[in-house]
């Protein structure tokens, strides 16, 4: 079978019980099929965002993820998980699962606010997220590396997608800031707020796996990347302000530090109430094109 054929034929089982939802997503099993409008919005770089940045603090964004993930897992346990079996190839997988993952893990914050594409990135990069307005696209853009599609199992594609969705979520919730400026906003690096959200996903979906496994969801190992050469620092960190540099080699914020911050946020932060667009506008019926 050709490597771009149905991904379920090559999906590898994940045996942890709380990972079953992610495994179903990687196999192309969803709660409901995405609408034509949903997929068209993700593919169209010209559409304006569904809503403005929410201007949350980092801790509020983390709390939102914690609350959304808890509610989704509770619902999945009560209903016996997802039941719809929809087949798609690996190229289409991110576009089929994006909105359902957004609703499950990110409280629906990203729907209508992200442009998603496969891109010919350098081998060192498995994906990148670009702030809204940095390029011709008025929305946040997520680029997934073509070489991940060429060699990756569906689980790897899913892990890369969720990693970039964390960046996009923090941009949509907190706004963007340059890495050398203090204050709120996401600098598109892999600091404490990024690593804490990755920790939540790891804790909930992979509780018994090595926390520094290189193929973890959220890529804890990739936290706080420091380029090793002046060339890389110049090319990707200075000239690419507003774009993440997601490379699997780097220095990590410790797992324990992310865990401590998660516990602090969980106990001391109230979940924000967001004014999200109506379902009608999210489906693109009122979106500006």
C-alpha positions in Angstrom: 0.0 0.0 0.0 1.3 3.5 -0.9 2.3 5.6 2.1 -0.3 8.2 1.4 -3.2 5.6 1.4 -5.5 5.1 4.3 -3.6 5.9 7.5 -5.5 3.4 9.6 -3.6 0.6 7.9 -0.4 1.7 9.4 -1.6 3.2 12.7 0.2 1.7 15.7 -1.8 0.8 18.8 -1.5 2.9 22.0 -2.2 0.7 25.0 -2.8 3.3 27.7 -6.5 3.6 28.6 -6.6 7.4 28.6 -5.0 7.5 25.2 -7.9 5.8 23.5 -9.4 9.1 22.3 -6.1 10.2 20.7 -5.7 6.8 19.1 -9.2 7.0 17.6 -8.5 10.4 16.2 -5.3 9.1 14.6 -7.3 6.3 13.1 -9.8 8.6 11.5 -12.6 8.0 14.0 -14.4 11.2 15.0 -17.5 12.2 17.0 -18.8 13.8 13.8 -17.5 14.5 10.3 -16.3 18.1 9.7 -18.6 20.1 7.4 -17.5 21.3 4.0 -17.4 24.8 5.3 -15.2 23.8 8.2 -12.6 22.3 5.9 -12.8 25.2 3.4 -12.1 27.7 6.2 -9.0 25.9 7.3 -7.7 25.7 3.7 -8.5 29.4 2.8 -5.7 31.9 3.7 -7.9 34.9 2.8 -10.6 34.5 5.4 -10.6 36.9 8.3 -10.5 35.6 11.9 -13.8 34.7 13.5 -13.0 36.8 16.6 -10.4 39.1 18.2 -7.7 38.0 20.6 -9.2 37.3 24.0 -6.4 39.1 26.0 -6.2 36.5 28.7 -3.3 36.0 31.2 -1.2 32.9 30.7 -2.6 31.3 33.8 -6.2 31.9 32.6 -5.4 30.2 29.2 -3.8 27.2 31.0 -6.9 26.9 33.3 -9.1 26.9 30.2 -7.2 24.0 28.8 -7.4 22.1 32.1 -11.1 22.6 32.3 -11.8 21.7 28.7 -9.7 18.6 28.8 -11.3 17.4 32.1 -14.8 17.9 30.7 -14.0 16.1 27.5 -12.6 13.1 29.2 -15.5 12.9 31.6 -17.9 13.0 28.7 -16.0 10.4 26.8 -16.1 8.0 29.7 -19.8 8.5 30.2 -20.6 8.0 26.5 -18.1 5.2 25.8 -16.0 7.3 23.6 -16.3 8.3 19.9 -18.3 6.0 17.6 -18.2 7.5 14.1 -15.7 5.8 11.8 -14.8 8.1 9.0 -11.8 7.2 6.8 -9.4 9.8 5.4 -5.9 9.7 4.1 -2.9 11.1 6.1 -2.8 14.3 4.0 -6.4 15.1 5.1 -6.1 13.9 8.7 -5.2 17.3 10.3 -8.1 19.0 8.5 -10.6 16.3 9.6 -9.6 16.3 13.3 -8.7 20.0 13.9 -12.1 21.3 15.1 -12.9 18.3 17.2 -9.5 18.5 18.9 -10.0 22.2 19.3 -13.4 21.6 21.0 -12.0 18.8 23.2 -8.7 20.3 24.3 -8.8 24.0 23.6 -12.4 24.9 24.5 -13.3 25.7 20.9 -11.0 28.8 20.9 -9.3 28.1 17.6 -12.3 27.4 15.3 -12.5 30.0 12.6 -9.2 31.6 13.7 -6.6 29.4 12.0 -5.3 28.7 8.5 -3.8 25.2 8.2 -1.5 23.9 5.5 1.2 21.4 4.7 4.5 23.2 3.8 8.0 22.3 2.5 9.8 23.2 5.7 13.5 22.5 6.4 14.3 19.1 7.8 15.1 20.6 11.2 11.5 21.8 11.6 8.5 19.6 12.0 6.0 22.5 12.0 5.6 26.2 12.8 3.0 28.6 13.9 2.8 32.2 12.6 1.1 35.1 14.3 -1.9 36.6 12.5 -1.0 39.3 10.0 2.7 38.4 9.8 2.2 37.2 6.2 -0.6 37.7 3.8 -2.9 35.6 6.0 -5.1 37.7 8.5 -5.4 34.7 10.8 -3.0 32.6 12.8 -1.3 30.2 10.4 -0.1 26.7 11.2 2.3 25.0 8.8 3.0 21.2 9.1 6.2 19.9 7.5 5.8 17.8 4.3 8.6 15.5 5.5 6.4 14.6 8.6 3.7 13.5 6.1 6.2 11.6 4.0 7.6 9.5 6.8 5.3 9.9 9.8 2.8 7.5 11.2 -0.7 9.1 12.0 0.3 9.4 15.6 3.3 11.6 14.7 1.1 13.8 12.5 -1.3 14.2 15.4 1.4 15.0 17.8 2.9 17.7 15.5 -0.6 19.2 15.0 -1.4 19.4 18.7 2.0 20.9 19.4 1.3 23.7 16.9 -2.3 24.1 18.2 -0.8 24.9 21.6 1.1 27.8 20.1 -2.0 28.9 18.2 -4.2 28.7 21.3 -1.8 30.8 23.3 -1.7 33.4 20.5 -5.5 33.5 20.3 -5.9 33.7 24.0 -3.1 36.0 25.0 -1.9 37.7 21.9 1.6 37.9 20.5 4.7 39.5 21.9 8.4 39.5 20.9 10.6 37.3 23.1 12.6 40.2 24.4 9.6 42.2 25.7 8.1 41.7 29.1 4.4 41.4 29.8 1.6 39.1 28.7 1.4 37.5 25.2 2.9 34.5 23.7 6.4 34.8 22.2 6.1 31.6 20.2 8.9 30.0 22.2 8.4 27.0 24.4 8.3 28.6 27.8 6.5 27.8 31.0 3.0 28.5 29.7 3.6 26.2 26.6 5.2 23.5 28.7 2.4 23.5 31.3 -0.2 22.9 28.6 1.9 20.1 27.2 2.1 18.7 30.7 -1.7 18.7 31.0 -2.0 16.7 27.8 0.7 14.3 28.8 -0.7 13.8 32.3 -4.2 13.2 31.0 -3.5 11.0 27.9 -0.1 9.4 28.6 0.2 9.1 32.4 2.5 6.2 32.5 4.9 7.0 29.6 8.4 8.4 30.0 7.8 12.2 30.3 10.8 12.9 28.1 10.0 10.6 25.3 10.8 12.4 22.0 7.5 11.5 20.5 5.2 12.8 23.3 2.1 14.8 22.6 3.1 18.4 23.1 6.8 17.6 22.8 7.9 18.5 26.4 11.5 17.8 25.2 11.2 20.7 22.8 10.4 23.3 25.5 12.5 26.5 25.4 14.5 25.8 22.3 18.0 27.4 22.2 19.6 27.4 18.7 23.1 26.0 18.9 24.7 28.1 16.2 24.8 31.8 15.5 23.5 31.0 12.0 20.4 29.4 13.4 19.8 32.1 16.0 20.1 34.8 13.3 18.0 33.0 10.6 15.2 31.6 12.7 15.0 33.5 15.9 15.7 37.1 15.0 14.5 37.3 11.4 11.4 35.1 12.0 9.8 37.2 14.8 6.2 36.1 15.0 7.0 32.5 13.9 7.7 29.6 16.1 10.9 27.5 15.7 9.8 23.9 16.5 12.8 21.6 16.4 13.0 18.4 18.5 16.5 19.2 19.9 16.8 21.7 22.7 16.8 22.4 26.4 13.6 21.6 28.3 11.8 23.2 31.1 11.8 20.4 33.6 8.8 18.1 33.9 8.6 18.8 37.6 8.6 22.6 37.0 5.7 22.3 34.5 3.9 20.1 36.9 4.3 22.5 39.8 3.0 25.4 37.7 0.0 23.3 36.6 -0.9 22.5 40.2 -0.6 26.2 41.1 -2.8 27.3 38.2 -5.3 24.5 39.0 -5.8 25.6 42.6 -5.4 29.4 42.2 -6.9 30.5 38.9 -10.5 30.8 37.8 -11.4 29.8 34.3 -12.3 32.8 32.2 -15.7 33.2 30.4 -15.1 33.7 26.8 -17.4 35.4 24.3 -16.9 32.9 21.4 -18.6 33.4 18.0 -21.9 31.6 17.4 -21.9 28.2 15.7 -23.3 29.9 12.6 -20.4 32.3 12.2 -17.9 29.5 13.0 -19.2 27.4 10.2 -18.4 30.3 7.8 -21.9 31.4 7.0 -21.1 34.9 8.3 -17.4 34.8 7.8 -15.9 37.6 5.7 -14.0 36.3 2.7 
